[in-house]
Amino acid sequence: MQNTPVSSLVGEEYEVEVGPVAHGGHCIARTEAGRVLFVRHALPGERVVARVTEGEETSRFLRADAVTILDPSKDRVEAPCPFAGPGRCGGCDWQHAKPGAQRRLKGEVIAEQLLRLAGLTPEEAGWDGTVMPAEGDKLPQGEVPQWRTRVQYAIDADGNAGLRKHRSHDVEVIDHCMIAAPGVSELGVEKQDWPNMASVEAIAASGSNDRQVILTPKPGGRLPLVELDKPVSVLRVDEKDGGVHRVHGRAFVRERADDRTYRVGNGGFWQVHPKAAQTLMLAVMQGLTPRKGETALDLYCGVGLFAGAIADRVGDQGAVLGIESGKRAVEDARHNLAAFPRVRVEQGKVEAVLPRTGITEVDLIVLDPPRAGAGKQTVHHLASLGARRIAYVACDPAALARDLAYFAERGYKVRTLRAFDLFPMTHHVECVAILEPVKKDA
């Protein structure tokens, strides 16, 4: 049994007035003594009893769960999922909030990050302040969008499938995930025993009937015989090199966007919400308005979603260069874009490959960086290329705001910003910012 440090405040309870939402799926509150709490399972304006889950006397802030709601918000609902709540599954952040309230909270987080890190008001960012639901996600109260086409199940010591508890390695065993897409649920992963497995990832392509599971064995663990409720391909993660290897069936799934089929191999990146790839592709194309004969960069290009859409629009006289670090993703991108002779895909990190290309000017740029953002060095390099439009696709509003500030340093302003609720019930949100050079006074 772990010894609790003398100064630990874990388990302490405070009655608090809940303040504004913060980035990360929690709200901010202060104790009577002025100590800051990051409170989950609460909503702004509520009065709650918050129980500390992390923190010591010397901590800058404490993490806590709202365990008793004394004065509920009008936006509060009973969590539809039986596994949601304090100390339970950590997969969702806002099961206790109405869908419209979830989107407002996400909008408040985006606005706060833009102002704090980029010095931009919504008006200055060309944003109307709304977070748009995906098509088909507006449902009657009590119904939950079944959007997650990929679910990574953690496996407990007894071989049961579940999901991790918040900020914990502990597993909440479940019999059904409410936000899982029907194609994932119908596999029946939760009903099986998974001896010697650390995790099982289930993938249900939204562009085809392809189904896949990726098994990660515990060290030395042998693969079980996989007998699920629907036909499925099986891959495994190698414990030595971390690579993904085919056991049987296809090593890839097929996805669809922009009337084109994309091959995505070995569990590689594709947007998780079934409407996300098409939604983001259209937002990027509407923002960039590609013209025949233009040149473009697609950075962190994955399997080539945006490169394909741009290539289609710039035509035979245009050209697109994609850069992606993942080896298998590059192979898939080259396969997916083989019909476009003027598209090239290079493998490597953007900050290493881009300077080596010798490119000094380009018409259009798309970047869809990982959660940490592109960073100052890469942003400054991109700004030097003189693109007439840049599309920045962001899954983290803090990273987006930081990078927008770097673009501003080099003469680019935000023309428009759009936000999409492509991760319902969670705190995550997707944004598309369109930038253009600041016009210099004559």
Secondary structure, DSSP 8 states (H G I E B T S, - for coil): -----TTB-TT-EEEEEEEEEETTTEEEEE-TT--EEEEES--TT-EEEEEEEE-BTT-SSEEEEEEEEEE--TTB---SSTT-STTSB-S-S-TTB-HHHHHHHHHHHHHHHIIIII---TTTTT--S-EEE-TT----TT-----BSEEEEEE-TTS-EEEEBTTSS-EEE-S--TTB-HHHHTT-GGGS--TTEEEEEEEE-SSSS-EEEEEEE-TT--------SS--EEEEE-TTT--EEEEES-SEEEEEETTEEEEEETT----SSTTHHHHHHHHHHHHH---TT-EEEEET-TTTHHHHHHHHHH-TT-EEEEEES-HHHHHHHHHHTTT-TTEEEEES-HHHHHHHT-----SEEEE---TT---HHHHHHHHTT--SEEEEEES-HHHHHHHHHHHHHTTEEEEEEEEEE-STTSS--EEEEEEEE-----
